[in-house]
Amino acid sequence: MTRIKRGSIARTRRTKIRFCVSKFRGSHSRLTRSIIQQGLRAFVSSHRDRDKKKRDFRRLWITRLNAVIRAMGVGYSYNKGINNLYKNQLILNRKILAQIAISNGKCLYIISNEILKKRVSYLNQNN
């Protein structure tokens, strides 16, 4: 039986895979079997680390907010501040609040004071 060479289809498939791993070092960018394994591993890692990146940034924003709130001496910590935001239906996410806190701490102080005033007036009306 004569030997049949795999033609353009297999070569095209391998070239596509090779394009994804062209920056890898050594046999991970040259040998087909190793290329396939490393490509799959890289895709799995990138998906996992995108989720991890979101978690890390959320932790960073919370840490920054807590530090600025405690330094201002408003009288409460991060969790009470966020709780008051939600009760007063102010829609500011943690990213925006952290940027406000870093760039202009007085603005965050004004926001927190307005929240406290609304909260106190609400409590006085109900009593």
N, C-alpha and C positions, 0 to 999 in steps of 0.2 A: 504494500500500500504506500502510496506516495505521501510525502509530508506536505501538510497544508499550513502555510504561513498565515497567522492572524493578521489581517490587513488593517485598514484605516480605522475601523471602529474601535478596536482595542487600543490602538495608538492614540486616538483622540481621547478616549477615556483616561488613559494614563497621563496624557499631557494636561488635562484639566486638573487632575489630582496633583500633579507635579507643580502646577502654577500656584496652588494654595500653600505649598510647603517649600517654596523656592528659597526662603530665607533661613531655613534650618541648616544645621551644620553636619558635615560628615555624611554617613550613609543615609541619614534621615531625609536628605534631599536628593539622593541618587538612586537608591535601590527601591524597586517598585513595592515589594512587600513591606518594607520598613516605612515607605512613604504613606501607604494606606493606613498603617497602624498609628503613625504619628499624626496624620491628618485627623483621624477620628478622635484621638486623644485631645488635640488642640481645640476641636469644635466643642467637645464636652467641657473642657476647661473654660472656654470663653463664655459659654452659657452659664455655667456655675458662677463665674466671677462677675458677670453683669449683675446678678442678683446680690452678690456679696457687696458690690460697690454701692448699690442702693442702700443697703443696711448701714454701711460704714458712713455714708454721707448723712443719713438721718441721725445717727449717733453723734456725729460732729456738730450738727445744727443744735441738737438738744443740749449738748455740753456747752456750746457757746452761749445759748440763751440762758441757761441756768447760771453760768458764771456772771453774765452781765446783770441779770436780775438780782442776784445776791449782792453784787458790788454796789448797785444803786441804792440798796437799802429800802426797797419798796415795802417790805414787811412780809413778803411771802416768797416761796420758791417757784421753780419752773412749773411743777404740776398744778399748783393752785392758779398760776397765771393762765395756763392753757385751759384749765377748767372754766375760769371766768370768761375767757374768749368764747368758748363754745356756748356758755349760758347766755351771753349777750349777742350771740349769732354774728360775730365778726368773723369774716372768712379771710383769714390770713394764715397761710401755711407756715411750717417751721422754717423752710428755706428763706422765705421773704422776711420773716421776723428776725432770723439770724443775720441777714444782710443789713437790716435796719439797725440791729444792735451793734454790729461791727462799725458801720459807717457813721451812725449818729445815735449815740446812747440816749441823748435827751429826748429824741423822738419816741423811743421805746418807753421812756419814763412817762411822757405825756399820754401815750396810748394806755399804759397801765393805770395811770391816775383817772383817766376817763372811764375806764372799766370799773374801777373801784367806786367812783361817784355814782355810776348807774346802778351798781350793785347795792350800795347803801340806800339810795333813793327807792329802789325796788323793795328792799326789806322794810323800810319805813312805811311805805304805802300799805303793805300787807299786815302790818302790826297795828 
